[in-house]
Amino acid sequence: MSRWTPTPGALATYAGQTRAGRRNVRIVAEAVAGHLVVEAIGRKGARVRFTVKRHSLSQPQPDLFD
């Protein structure tokens, strides 16, 4: 089984510090030291960008958008 490597433009699931922090994000760009810039919908409905560690991202379930 090959390891999933997130690339800019891909969708991913971000596991935040709490279980309630899980959200779907779009990868925008690579940052430094194993971090990625991602974009998500914020609490007020606006797009927000933030950096996350690469290991905090996982591949979304295959049936997410089917």
DSSP file (Angstrom, degrees, kcal/mol; ACC not computed):
  #  RESIDUE AA STRUCTURE BP1 BP2  ACC     N-H-->O    O-->H-N    N-H-->O    O-->H-N    TCO  KAPPA ALPHA  PHI   PSI    X-CA   Y-CA   Z-CA
    1    1 A M              0   0    0      0, 0.0     2,-0.2     0, 0.0     0, 0.0   0.000 360.0 360.0 360.0 127.3    0.0    0.0    0.0
    2    2 A S        -     0   0    0      1,-0.1     2,-0.3     0, 0.0     0, 0.0  -0.569 360.0-111.0 -86.2 149.1    1.5    3.4   -1.0
    3    3 A R        -     0   0    0     -2,-0.2     2,-0.3     1,-0.1    -1,-0.1  -0.584  32.5-114.9 -79.3 137.5    1.4    6.3    1.3
    4    4 A W        -     0   0    0     -2,-0.3    -1,-0.1     1,-0.0    55,-0.0  -0.561  26.7-161.1 -74.2 130.2   -0.9    9.2    0.3
    5    5 A T        -     0   0    0     -2,-0.3     2,-0.1     2,-0.0    -1,-0.0  -0.944  14.3-136.3-115.1 111.0    1.0   12.4   -0.5
    6    6 A P        -     0   0    0      0, 0.0     6,-0.1     0, 0.0    53,-0.0  -0.425  24.4-172.3 -68.3 138.5   -1.2   15.5   -0.4
    7    7 A T    >   -     0   0    0     -2,-0.1     3,-2.2     4,-0.1    20,-0.3  -0.907  36.9 -78.4-127.5 155.5   -0.6   18.0   -3.3
    8    8 A P  T 3  S+     0   0    0      0, 0.0    20,-0.2     0, 0.0     3,-0.1  -0.267 118.3  27.4 -54.9 136.0   -1.9   21.5   -3.9
    9    9 A G  T 3  S+     0   0    0     18,-3.4     2,-0.1     1,-0.4    19,-0.1   0.146  95.0 119.8  96.6 -17.3   -5.4   21.4   -5.2
   10   10 A A    <   -     0   0    0     -3,-2.2    17,-2.7    17,-0.1    -1,-0.4  -0.422  62.9-122.7 -80.0 154.6   -6.3   18.1   -3.5
   11   11 A L  E     +A   26   0A   0     15,-0.2     2,-0.3    -2,-0.1    15,-0.2  -0.735  36.9 170.9 -92.0 146.9   -9.0   17.7   -0.9
   12   12 A A  E     -A   25   0A   0     13,-2.5    13,-2.8    -2,-0.3     2,-0.5  -0.950  34.7-115.7-148.4 165.4   -8.1   16.3    2.5
   13   13 A T  E     -AB  24  58A   0     45,-2.8    45,-2.2    -2,-0.3     2,-0.5  -0.947  28.1-151.1-107.1 126.1   -9.5   15.7    5.9
   14   14 A Y  E     -AB  23  57A   0      9,-3.3     9,-1.8    -2,-0.5     2,-0.8  -0.855   1.1-154.2-100.4 126.1   -7.8   17.7    8.7
   15   15 A A        -     0   0    0     41,-2.4     7,-0.2    -2,-0.5     4,-0.1  -0.871  19.6-162.7 -99.5 105.5   -7.8   16.3   12.2
   16   16 A G        -     0   0    0     -2,-0.8     6,-0.1     2,-0.3     5,-0.1   0.125  41.5 -79.1 -72.8-166.6   -7.5   19.2   14.6
   17   17 A Q  S    S+     0   0    0      4,-0.1     2,-0.3     3,-0.0    -1,-0.1   0.718 116.6  42.4 -73.1 -20.5   -6.5   19.0   18.2
   18   18 A T  S >  S-     0   0    0      1,-0.1     3,-1.4     0, 0.0    -2,-0.3  -0.839  89.2-114.0-121.0 162.0  -10.0   17.8   19.2
   19   19 A R  G >  S+     0   0    0     -2,-0.3     3,-1.2     1,-0.3    -3,-0.1   0.858 118.6  57.4 -62.4 -34.2  -12.3   15.3   17.7
   20   20 A A  G 3  S+     0   0    0      1,-0.3    -1,-0.3    -5,-0.1    -3,-0.0   0.627  91.9  75.0 -69.9 -12.2  -14.7   18.1   16.9
   21   21 A G  G <   +     0   0    0     -3,-1.4     2,-0.3    -5,-0.1    -1,-0.3   0.370  65.1 120.1 -83.1   5.1  -11.9   19.8   14.9
   22   22 A R    <   +     0   0    0     -3,-1.2     2,-0.3    -7,-0.2    -7,-0.2  -0.539  36.4 154.7 -72.8 132.0  -12.2   17.4   11.9
   23   23 A R  E     -A   14   0A   0     -9,-1.8    -9,-3.3    -2,-0.3     2,-0.4  -0.991  45.6-106.5-153.9 157.8  -13.0   19.2    8.7
   24   24 A N  E     +A   13   0A   0     -2,-0.3    17,-0.4   -11,-0.2     2,-0.3  -0.720  43.6 177.5 -86.4 136.0  -12.6   18.9    5.0
   25   25 A V  E     -A   12   0A   0    -13,-2.8   -13,-2.5    -2,-0.4     2,-0.5  -0.896  28.1-129.5-135.1 162.4  -10.0   21.3    3.5
   26   26 A R  E     -AC  11  39A   0     13,-2.4    13,-2.5    -2,-0.3     2,-0.4  -0.966  28.7-124.4-112.9 132.3   -8.4   22.1    0.2
   27   27 A I  E     + C   0  38A   0    -17,-2.7   -18,-3.4    -2,-0.5    11,-0.3  -0.633  30.0 177.0 -79.0 126.4   -4.7   22.2    0.0
   28   28 A V  E     -     0   0A   0      9,-3.0     2,-0.3    -2,-0.4    10,-0.2   0.873  56.2 -28.1 -96.5 -49.0   -3.5   25.5   -1.4
   29   29 A A  E     - C   0  37A   0      8,-1.5     8,-3.1   -21,-0.1    -1,-0.4  -0.980  61.4 -92.5-161.8 166.1    0.3   25.3   -1.2
   30   30 A E  E     - C   0  36A   0     -2,-0.3     6,-0.2     6,-0.2     2,-0.1  -0.713  38.7-172.7 -86.5 141.7    3.3   23.8    0.5
   31   31 A A        -     0   0    0      4,-2.6     3,-0.3    -2,-0.3     2,-0.3  -0.099  34.9 -63.9-108.9-148.5    4.8   25.8    3.3
   32   32 A V  S >  S+     0   0    0      1,-0.2     3,-1.0    -2,-0.1    -1,-0.1  -0.687 101.9  14.8-105.6 158.5    8.0   25.1    5.3
   33   33 A A  T 3  S-     0   0    0      1,-0.3    -1,-0.2    -2,-0.3     3,-0.1   0.844 133.2 -45.5  53.0  46.6    9.1   22.3    7.6
   34   34 A G  T 3  S+     0   0    0     -3,-0.3    20,-2.9     1,-0.3     2,-0.3   0.695 106.8 127.4  77.1  18.4    6.5   19.8    6.6
   35   35 A H  E <   - D   0  53A   0     -3,-1.0    -4,-2.6    18,-0.2     2,-0.3  -0.765  41.1-157.6-107.0 155.1    3.6   22.2    6.8
   36   36 A L  E     -CD  30  52A   0     16,-2.7    16,-2.4    -2,-0.3     2,-0.5  -0.962  18.6-125.5-128.6 148.0    0.9   22.9    4.2
   37   37 A V  E     -CD  29  51A   0     -8,-3.1    -9,-3.0    -2,-0.3    -8,-1.5  -0.834  37.6-177.9 -89.9 126.7   -1.3   25.9    3.6
   38   38 A V  E     -CD  27  50A   0     12,-3.0    12,-2.0    -2,-0.5     2,-0.4  -0.845  18.9-142.4-124.8 161.9   -5.0   24.8    3.5
   39   39 A E  E     +CD  26  49A   0    -13,-2.5   -13,-2.4    -2,-0.3     2,-0.3  -0.978  26.3 159.5-126.1 137.4   -8.3   26.5    2.9
   40   40 A A  E     - D   0  48A   0      8,-2.4     8,-2.8    -2,-0.4     2,-0.6  -0.881  46.5 -89.4-144.0 174.2  -11.6   25.8    4.6
   41   41 A I  E     - D   0  47A   0    -17,-0.4     6,-0.2    -2,-0.3     5,-0.1  -0.830  47.4-142.0 -90.8 123.4  -14.9   27.4    5.4
   42   42 A G    >   -     0   0    0      4,-3.5     3,-1.6    -2,-0.6    -1,-0.0  -0.084  29.8 -89.7 -78.3-179.6  -14.7   29.3    8.7
   43   43 A R  T 3  S+     0   0    0      1,-0.3    -1,-0.1     2,-0.1    -2,-0.0   0.784 127.0  48.2 -64.0 -29.3  -17.4   29.6   11.4
   44   44 A K  T 3  S-     0   0    0      2,-0.1    -1,-0.3     3,-0.0     3,-0.1   0.284 122.6-102.0 -96.2  10.8  -18.9   32.7    9.8
   45   45 A G  S <  S+     0   0    0     -3,-1.6     2,-0.2     1,-0.3    -2,-0.1   0.436  83.3 123.6  87.7  -0.3  -19.0   31.1    6.3
   46   46 A A        -     0   0    0      1,-0.1    -4,-3.5    -5,-0.1    -1,-0.3  -0.610  69.7-100.4 -91.5 154.2  -16.0   32.9    4.9
   47   47 A R  E     -D   41   0A   0     -6,-0.2     2,-0.4    -2,-0.2    -6,-0.2  -0.530  41.4-169.7 -71.1 136.5  -13.0   31.1    3.5
   48   48 A V  E     -D   40   0A   0     -8,-2.8    -8,-2.4    -2,-0.2     2,-0.4  -0.967   9.6-153.5-127.9 146.5  -10.1   30.9    5.8
   49   49 A R  E     +D   39   0A   0     -2,-0.4     2,-0.3   -10,-0.2   -10,-0.2  -0.954  23.6 155.4-119.2 139.6   -6.5   29.8    5.2
   50   50 A F  E     -D   38   0A   0    -12,-2.0   -12,-3.0    -2,-0.4     2,-0.4  -0.969  38.2-107.9-153.9 164.9   -4.2   28.4    7.8
   51   51 A T  E     +D   37   0A   0     -2,-0.3     2,-0.3   -14,-0.2   -14,-0.2  -0.787  33.6 179.0-101.8 144.0   -1.1   26.1    8.0
   52   52 A V  E     -D   36   0A   0    -16,-2.4   -16,-2.7    -2,-0.4     2,-0.2  -0.939  35.0 -97.1-136.6 158.3   -1.2   22.6    9.2
   53   53 A K  E >   -D   35   0A   0     -2,-0.3     3,-1.8   -18,-0.2     4,-0.3  -0.554  33.0-124.1 -74.9 142.7    1.3   19.8    9.7
   54   54 A R  G >  S+     0   0    0    -20,-2.9     3,-1.6     1,-0.3    -1,-0.1   0.854 109.7  57.9 -55.6 -39.0    1.4   17.3    6.8
   55   55 A H  G 3  S+     0   0    0      1,-0.3    -1,-0.3   -21,-0.3   -20,-0.1   0.602  94.3  67.3 -73.6  -8.5    0.7   14.4    9.2
   56   56 A S  G <  S+     0   0    0     -3,-1.8   -41,-2.4   -42,-0.0     2,-0.3   0.511  90.3  81.0 -84.3  -4.9   -2.5   16.0   10.4
   57   57 A L  E <   -B   14   0A   0     -3,-1.6     2,-0.3    -4,-0.3   -43,-0.2  -0.785  57.8-177.4-103.0 144.5   -4.0   15.5    7.0
   58   58 A S  E     -B   13   0A   0    -45,-2.2   -45,-2.8    -2,-0.3    -2,-0.0  -0.947  36.6 -92.3-134.9 160.0   -5.6   12.3    5.7
   59   59 A Q        -     0   0    0     -2,-0.3   -47,-0.2   -47,-0.2   -55,-0.0  -0.497  48.4-113.4 -69.5 134.3   -7.1   11.3    2.4
   60   60 A P        -     0   0    0      0, 0.0    -1,-0.1     0, 0.0   -49,-0.0  -0.251  41.9 -84.5 -65.9 158.6  -10.9   11.8    2.3
   61   61 A Q    >   -     0   0    0      1,-0.1     3,-1.8     2,-0.1     4,-0.2  -0.333  38.8-119.6 -61.2 144.7  -13.1    8.8    2.1
   62   62 A P  T 3  S+     0   0    0      0, 0.0     3,-0.4     0, 0.0    -1,-0.1   0.784 111.0  50.6 -61.1 -28.3  -13.6    7.5   -1.5
   63   63 A D  T >  S+     0   0    0      1,-0.2     3,-0.6     2,-0.1    -2,-0.1   0.228  75.6 109.9 -95.6  16.0  -17.4    8.1   -1.4
   64   64 A L  T <  S+     0   0    0     -3,-1.8    -1,-0.2     1,-0.2    -3,-0.0   0.895  95.2  17.0 -58.8 -43.9  -17.2   11.7   -0.1
   65   65 A F  T 3         0   0    0     -3,-0.4    -1,-0.2    -4,-0.2    -2,-0.1   0.134 360.0 360.0-118.9  19.8  -18.4   13.3   -3.3
   66   66 A D    <         0   0    0     -3,-0.6    -1,-0.1    -4,-0.0    -2,-0.1   0.459 360.0 360.0 -81.5 360.0  -19.9   10.3   -5.2
